[in-house]
């Protein structure tokens, strides 16, 4: 499953770091590039989450 392993479409794996504005806690998610774009869009629609960092992981 892409959300857990990042291996969903034979593309590069990306790491996404999100911060909860209310608690200040950060969470790391792993996605393929295609799903990363969708996830960033979803986060931008939420009022409680901010994108801290998104980067491609080298294997």
N, C-alpha and C positions, 0 to 999 in steps of 0.2 A: 504494500500500500504506500502510495507516494508520501502521505503525510507523516509516515513513520520512518521510512527508509530513504526517501528521495529518489528511489529507483523506479520510475514509472514509465518512462518513454525513451530509454536509452540516451537521454540527454544528460548534461552535466548536473550535478547536485548543487543546490544553493542553500545557504543557511540564512534564516530570517530571525532577527532578534526583535522582540516586541516588548513594550513596557506598558503595564497597567497604570493609567494615570491616577487611579484612586489609591492603590496600594504601593506603587513604586516598584513592584516586583517585575522582573524580566523573565521572559520565557523564550526558548530557542525552538524553532521549527525547521524542518528540512523538507525541501520541495525540489522537484525538477524545475527547470526554467519556465516551462509553460504554466505550471501551477503556481509558481512564485508570483507571476504577474497578476493572476486572479486573486491570490491571497492578499497581496498588497492593496488591491482595489477594495477588497472586503474590509480590511482594517481601516482604510481611509473613510469608510462609511460609518464606522463605529465611533462613538464619542469617548469610549473608555480606554482605547488602545492607541499607542503611537509606535511607528516603526523606528527602531533605534539604528538598525544596521541590516543590510542585505548584501551578501557577497557570495561569489562562486567558490566552491571548494575544489581544490586541486587533488586529483587522485594519483 
